Amino acid sequence: MIDPQITPELVQEHNLTTEEYERILALLGRTPTFPELGIFSALWSEHCSYKHSRPILKSFPTTGPQVVQGPGENAGVLRLPDGWAVAFKIESHNHPSAVEPYQGAATGAGGILRDVFTMGARPVALLNSLRFGPLDQPRNRYLFAGVVRGIGDYGNCVGVPTLGGEVDFAPGYSGNPLVNAMCVGILREKDLIKAAAHGVGNLLLAVGSRTGRDGIHGASFASEELTQESEQRRPQVQVGDPFTEKLLLEASLELIGSGHIVAIQDMGAAGLTSSSAEMAARGGVGVEIDLSKVPTREPGMTPYEILLSESQERMLVVAKADRVKEVQAIAAKWELDATPIGRVTDDGMYRCLWEGKVVVEIPGQRLVDDCPVYYPEAAEDPRIAALRTASPTHHAPRTTPTQALLALLDSPALASKRWVFEQYDSTVQASTAIPPGGDAGVLRVRYTDFGIAVKTDCNSRYVRLDPYEGGKATVAEAARNVACTGARPLGITDCLNFGSPERPEVFYQFREACRGIADACRALGTPVTGGNVSFYNESPSGAVDPTPVVGMIGLLTRIDRAVPSHARAPGDVVFVLGETRAELGGSAYWEICHDFIGGQPPRVNLDDEKRLGDFLVAGAERGLFRSAHDCSHGGLGVALAEVAMGGPYQVQGFGLDVDLSTYHAPLTTHQLLFSESHGRAVITCSAERVAAVQALAGELGVPALRVGSVGPVDGTFRIVLRDEKVEESVGRLRELYFGAIPRRMGD
């Protein structure tokens, strides 16, 4: 085996700048070997090092009495009652899904599962956040179908329910879809394990699948823009095996509980390189790995390939020196191999051998910590600033309120995502209390009386037009969705999807969106426990819309008081909570009915959001509500229609009689129905609970307007306005809403 000569062209192929290569030369005091060049390329990629985002991320609040583990580990962990805890994390798998949607999405789900169960937590829920171009384009339909099938097949085979998520469609994602996967796991707080190697002489073992050539350079691929040639990167997309993942999950949890190991980490992005180097750096120790002992599934693999392979379903375990046989016995019980490949050392070096020869020798701490950090220029695109002050050319409404509502319900961005989540198993493990299709998924924690609510959220149109307000809105809406179920928001994980940070207008979006997220998290008491930054989401058509997705966790103190989002009984009273303002900027109504995306998005009042959340949680705890539904995308008109139409697993909805003719705000009919003002929700309650609802709203300072009542099953949806009314059968609304995506997908 002869390694290629290190040339400027080879350095460039590894996505290292001239300055970064000179930094490597200074760190080593010599020319790197070919495997060392590959290691630096992977660990100093944007995907692994956060070299453009690290200073901004330091502004996030990350501590609180509920935080057990914040950023820096495989997943964040929040405290639950009675000694329980919840581990959760969200990650992107955008570029692989763009070139191979099925495997890209499937392995994204597999990777996020491993991040959670390596903390000692049993995965209990998967979520996702997906973005595609318009469904009238065949390529987008192909990507959409492949991604959904990949997520569904992997999660269903492993036996973890997919409990929620979000899907949106916009032209900016046509060349670069976004596929973000989130996992939630439950553990006893005392059983938490961290990925820090320690104990000189302890052994490193590779557990799980053998190493192949798939996924090599996956981390660096995720740190570059997509081009017309990106299809050629298909061999660099990992291939998943969910059945092996299930075995690895059970083996890992048993190993963690056995006391035979001191650390465990997934071989994810950058494979063996990142897992071994990061574990050593966290523990302040060195490691020595004999690459010729790593089990491979392809003949003739080189040290370079073994180090950088991202083959799936592999773990790196640090075992106590005298417990190797016990570790191997547990692995064998689950039909897995556990092969010793190295040891923990006391010299601080990251060292790799090949057939007795040293091929890698790098100061371990410096390999991880000495990556360059950049402070890019940030400047708002003047075209966006101008767009924020604009409005549709046609000021007079071109549609009646009824026509506008029907158009919104038929839009794939707003319509039911039942076509997506009916491909997922949402009830496996038998803990699901509220399935997908509502404001947030809810599951019970076994052997307890409490549960957790989970949600992913982001309105990228808001972030594009006003990154700061859009960042605030992302957190606020996620918290509102969780609170609608009766759960108190506890904390978030984030997946920050942006274009190239080397473009000043993109880095401005990133910086301001993060500032908005940080301010909202402080105000709402939801610290950031970790996450992922995904830059370079660009294609020849340009950067994607800025999409900082948050995954929110909430605590339901009584699972039997969980509140669904749809009307449940005729005769119930309907309340609108919060204040509706003339805020059509960035609205779905302007986009769908006026073909215009612009204006000032609605501003978030964080004090109002906190009061509304407190009201929703307190009301649920007292059993006051029959249903509660967030009012956001599409405005009050769409929210009321969704309350009436019922859930995706119902065969009929309920009529709704609402009178908004006396609404006091000086709004036009279209502003009243389709403004997307924040801090609002629609609740229903029995007639006997009306006084208690009004009293609680007065006590907490939440505007609560009684507007109507729930009608008969499959009745009429009616909104009386000042000069006109909306009137349609609920059956017609359901036909549009639940059929919008299947019609476009040819089902």
Secondary structure, 3 states (H helix, E strand, C coil): CCCCCCCHHHHHHCCCCHHHHHHHHHHHCCCCCHHHHHHHHHHCCHHHHCCCCHHHHCCCCCCCCCEEECCCCCCEEEECHHHEEEEEEEEECHHHHHHCHHHHHHHHHHHHHHHHHCCCCEEEEEEEEEEECCCCCHHHHHHHHHHHHHHHHHHHHHCCCEEEEEEEECHHHCCCCEEEEEEEEEEEHHHCCCCCCCCCCCEEEEEECCECCCCCCHHHHCCCCCCHHHHHHHHHCCCCCHHHHHHHHHHHHHHHHHCCEEEEEECCCCHHHHHHHHHHHHHCCEEEEEHHHCCECCCCCCHHHHHHCCCCCEEEEEECCCCHHHHHHHHHHCCCEEEEEEEEECCCEEEEEECCEEEEEEEHHHHHHCCCCCCCCCCCCHHHHHHHCCCCCCCCCCCCHHHHHHHHHCCCCCCCCHHHHCCCCCCCCCCEEECCCCCCEEEECCCCCCEEEEEEECCHHHHHHCHHHHHHHHHHHHHHHHHHCCCEEEEEEEEEECCCCCCHHHHHHHHHHHHHHHHHHHHHCCCEEEEEEECCCEECCEECCCEEEEEEEEEECCHHHCCCCCCCCCCCEEEEECCCCCCCCCCHHHHHHHCCCCCCCCCCCHHHHHHHHHHHHHHHHCCCCCEEEECCCCHHHHHHHHHHHCCCCCCCCEEEEEECCCCCCCCCHHHHHHCCCCCCEEEEECHHHHHHHHHHHHHHCCCEEEEEEEEEECCEEEEECCCCEEEEEHHHHHHHHHHHHHHHHCC
